[in-house]
Amino acid sequence: MPLPIGTMLDGKFKIVQILGEGGMGTVYKVEQVGNPPYYYAVKELSINPSMSEEDRKAAIDRFNKEIALLRGLKHPHIASLTLPFQERGNSYFVMEFVPGRSLEKILEESNGPLPEDKVIKWSMQVCEALSYIHAQNPPIILRDLKPGNIMVTPSDNVQLIDFGIARRFDPNKRTNTENLGTISYASPEHLGSITTPGQQRTAQNPGRLVQTDARSDVYSLGATIYHLLTNYEPDPIQTPTTGSILAKNPRLRTIQVGNQRVCPIERVIIKAMQQDPGQRFQSAEALRVALQQCLPNATPVAQTVQIPAMTPNATVIVPLPASSGLVCPRCGFQNRAGAKFCKRDGQPLLQGAIVAPPQARTQVSAAQSRIQARPVQQPIRARPAQPIKAQPIASSAVTPPTYDPAAAYRLGLQYLNNKNYTEAVKQFTLALRAGGASYDVHCNLGRTYRQFAQSVRYTDKKLFSENLKLAAEQLEQAIRLNPDAFDAYFQLGLCYRDLALYQQASATFKKAQGLNPQDTGIYYQLGMLAMEQGYNRDAETYFLDGLKINPNHALMLIAIGQLYIKMNQASNAINTLRQAMQLDAEGPEVWYELGRAHMLAREWKMALSALEEAHKRDQQNAAIYCAMATCYLKINKKREARQMVKETLQRDPNNAEAIRLQKQL
């Protein structure tokens, strides 16, 4: 039973309204006694005396997990946690009160489909919140995204309000411990397994075990958009067919593609709601970009993607930006398509990965290349007592007295996700000037400088170094504001490593390790640092300790293989690299290193076979051609060796080994 209106909680919160009721408790609107009064939402966990001990423990565990998840989240589109407390034998926690109505309520009151443009813009904001939680370490999966859990404020912004069954992704699990959620919006993997399209899930055919991940929330958002645009609840665990959404709402926008009239938002929903997670948008950011292209007057893009329909031979095309691979949300490195771990920082890429827009894959645009970092006169120290030194902003961008720092911060995140570094720096700096000097602003400003530095790493060494120093300054300031910030320590360590400040990098990564000793990326970084300095035994120890946490970390195995090659241990290198190949055979790196290991063992034909596999996957790497030239020469195929030397020098005219082989041939 809900508590009566007027009841006092924790001695200072007076219940003024019941916002919602559920099987496990009630959500109240409360007024904090004071002048002026403030309003909050209080969530209550009620334990029914007739509940079994097992159910009681499960309910308490879920409630405590929700508190733990919310405690570390701070985002403009997520209602923030204030404090937990206990009273009358029940557990409570206080949250930010979100004024407005839920999308479920708006849909109910409209008695029909909602306006397409509004739905798209709301959904894009939801994508921003999902990208944020999916980028946590480990990623947070919402699992119960639906119209009732999305609030629209009077300013027409959305906020996610219920993390009751959210969970942290565990890469070591094959399926979920609990399969909860609202069935109309739940992905197939919410049920714990996936069956072949067209087959029914039965006791005899349970399907392939799988757990919910970031793509499960993509499915749920697709189902939510379906409901908002049609006023029909989606059929559980079903992908809509082409034309079915447009038939329910003929007012949806259509475009001409060749000889066919298609509905872009319908195509986006169909892709988001694919049964196979691998066929959906692979991140919330990729879905946000696709939704943006559905708006009128959206900037057209040249690329297209094919979205599988219900039948194998039927595909539809909608304008969307293509991507050649995944950008690591932590360090900004552009990885190859299909990569499972970030090559730069060793983090898993399956969750929270941001799909790179076209400009992240090509040379930096003229506008971006004008980010001019202010030179730093003194070497960066771990905790310098200096004022904040952010990029100057032109006088035309002076912050108005009433400028909203939260709005600037939100825009900065959007620009950062789109790799528009100039505007991201400008917006984050505006947020700082407008009084938003928080950990999040400093940390993301540091990320912006760092990711821009990575984009000019091979084209402008000076700009690369100067922006890294600015990134380090912002991350150091973020750490001063939050000394327990694992992510800031990790990114600061990356900055130090790129600046070849190995001692500072090692100390910073070890601080991060103290905060999160189970993070495999830390062991990868410490191992790479040791290897770069020639401390091979230390590097081996770090890598092997990381593999104890995650034995399937393919990138760590490749690094150990490289280390064994460096230590002239051919047999160990071959065995380790073959193990890595079993986990990820699509990347050229594992085949190239395996080829080098066989070369060390003087097994030239086996080396050539591995190098040919590397060449199939990367036809621009001069090192692969040079290694193949050596192998051909060793098996007395001089004509092929000359061709490989020629290919090497076309890509790297100063390659010393190729020049030596050319003289020998």
Secondary structure, DSSP 8 states (H G I E B T S, - for coil): ----TT-EETTTEEEEEEEEEETTEEEEEEEESSSS-EEEEEEEE---TTS-HHHHHHHHHHHHHHHHHHHT--BTTB--EEEEEEETTEEEEEEE---SEEHHHHHHHHTS---HHHHHHHHHHHHHHHHHHHTSSS-EE----SGGGEEE-TTS-EEE---TT-EE--TT-SS-S---S-GGG--GGGGTEE--TT----SS---EE----HHHHHHHHHHHHHHHHHSS---TT----TTHHHHH-TTS--EEETTEEE-HHHHHHHHHT-SSGGGS-SSHHHHHHHHHHTSTT----S-EEEEE-SSTT-EEEEE----SSEE-TTT--B--TT-SB-TTT--B-SSS-EE--HHHHSS--TTGGG-------S---SS-----------GGG---TT--HHHHHHHHHHHHHTT-HHHHHHHHHHHHHTT---HHHHHHHHHHHHHHHHHTTTT-HHHHHHHHHHHHHHHHHHHHH-TT-HHHHHHHHHHHHHTT-HHHHHHHHHHHHHH-TT-HHHHHHHHHHHHHTT-HHHHHHHHHHHHHH-TT-HHHHHHHHHHHHHTT-HHHHHHHHHHHHHH--S-HHHHHHHHHHHHHTT-HHHHHHHHHHHHHH-SS-HHHHHHHHHHHHHTT-HHHHHHHHHHHHHH-TT-HHHHHHHHH-
